[in-house]
Amino acid sequence: MLQRRQTAETSGSDAQALALSALVWVLEDERRAERLLTLSGLTPDQLRDGLTDPAVLSAVLDFLAAHEPDLIAAAEALAVPPERIVAAQRSLSV
């Protein structure tokens, strides 16, 4: 049982780290950043204050997952398969 909890925590930490990396990637492009804020309904302050909030991080990954060109571009930039971004989003939204 302890082993299972440690694995879940590691997975959650990995998902959060991936989400933060993805957020940095999103924010590198002004148009993409504006689209994130518009579509997610987040304000810059909410985004900044929510950097450790799984719901906010999940929203960032959901934003990418909802637009395949961005999902693929982010996955390439972060050197991960697109499926990993989607899996991280699911893990954070639980």
N, C-alpha and C positions, 0 to 999 in steps of 0.2 A: 504494500500500500504506500509506504514512504517513497519507494522508487517511482511509482506512478505520479505522485504529487510533484516530485522534483522534475520529472520530465515535463509535466504540464507547465510548471513555472518557467522552465527553460524555454519552452515553446512560446509562452506568453512574452517573455523577454525578447526572444528573437523576433516575434511579430511586432513588438513595439519598436525595436531597433530598425527593422525594415520600414515601418511606417514613418519613422522620423527621417530616414534616408530618402524615402519617397517624397516626403514633404519638402525637403531641401531641393530635390529635383524639380518639383512643381513650382516652387517659388523662384527658381532661376529664370523663369520666363514670365514676364509681366502679364501677358494675355492669358496664359494658363493659370496664373495665380488669381487673376480677377475672376476667371471662370469658376475656379474652386470656391471662392467666396460667394459668388452669385448662386451657384447650384447647391452648395451645402447650407447656405443661409448663415454661415459663420461670419463674424466680424473679425478684423485683425486682432482685436483684444481677446476675443474668445479663443481664437486659434493659438495665440501666444500663451494664454493662461491654461490652455488645455493640452499642453505638450506631453503631459503624463496621464491624461484622461483617455482610457481605452475607447470611449465613444467618439471622441474627437479624432483620434488616430484611425479608428475604423472608418470614419467619414472621409478621411483623406484617401484611404485605399479604395473605398467604395467609389469615390470620384474617378479614380484611375480605372477601376474595373468596368465602369459604365461606359467608357469611351475607348474602344479597342486600340486606336492608333496611339493614344497616350499610354495605355497599358503596355503595349509592346515596346514603345520608346523608353519608358521608365524601366522596364525589365532589362532591356539592353544596357541602359546607362548604369544600372545597379548590378549588372552581371548575375541576374537570377532569372529563372524561367518565369513567364507570366503567371503560371499556375501557383507559384509560391506567393505572389502578391495577393492573389485571390484567396488562397488558404489562410494567409495572415489576416486578411480582412475578416474572414469567417471566425477565426479564433478570437479576434478582438471584440466581435459583436456578440459573443456568447455571454 
